[in-house]
Amino acid sequence: MQTTAPRPLTVNEFRELPMGPPYYQLIEGDLYMSPTPNFFHQSIVLNIAVFLQNFLEKNPIGKVVVSPSDVELSDLNVYMPDVYYVSNARKHIFTTQGASGAPDLVVEVLSPGTAKYDKGAKRQVYARTGVKELWLVDPAEKQVSVYRLQESSDEPRGVFGLRQKFTSPLFPKLTIPVAKIFQQ
């Protein structure tokens, strides 16, 4: 007996689901539920968002958004990044649900249940759809892998530990100390 694979779910069908919680992401047409993040994960998300928001208040070049907020990247991909940033030049992508199109920056804080998607399929889709920069934040290792996706989606531009700092061309004159990201 021949079996057939289920057809992919589309963004239109995804939009017909009841509003969460629980929250779902659509990854390459497959529906994935995300468990509630732990306290340290949420502390990291808040630290990053506050750090970027403080910079943006003094330098109003865009907007930072935290989860839950949908980012529709294609007909088969709707993600809920932990943090994302959209420059003023691209603010037209904002919708009532979040964003329709690639943010300039996406930050994913790795969790045991979702890390394989963040490092794999989602990273590739982010690159393919035009996200400029991706930060994969690893709470267990206390390090940040920074991908400049237009240069390479396979190799990070740098991997930064607790005693290091990094910069981003998206935020001129901003230096990000990794220790601040993991501060509890």
Secondary structure, DSSP 8 states (H G I E B T S, - for coil): ----------HHHHHTS---SSEEEEETTEEEEE----HHHHHHHHHHHHHHHHHHHHS-SEEEEESS-EEEEETTEEE--SEEEEEGGGGGGB-SSEEES--SEEEEE--TTTHHHHHTHHHHHHHHHT--EEEEEETTTTEEEEEETTT-SSS-SEEE-TT-EEE-TTSTT-EEEHHHHT--
